Amino acid sequence: MKPQLSIAFLNIFFGVIFTYFTIRQVSNAGWGFFAYLLAALAAFDFGSGIRMLISYSQHMRKKGSK
């Protein structure tokens, strides 16, 4: 189950990176297609990472109760 935890943190890291690039893109050129694309990628990565962390936490709770 450790690879799932690593992938979750990697997804959250990519979410932070895409958020940073979105902020830079919007401050330089405004809200264009590329800024929306970066924001969508950031949201997807954050969502995936958080979902994986919740799944890992539930799995560990079940494993500990047995």
Protein Blocks (a to p, Z undefined) as FASTA:
>chain_A
ZZmmmmmmmmmmmmmmmmmmmmmmmmmnopafklmmmmmmmmmmmmmmmmmmmmmmmmmm
mmmmZZ
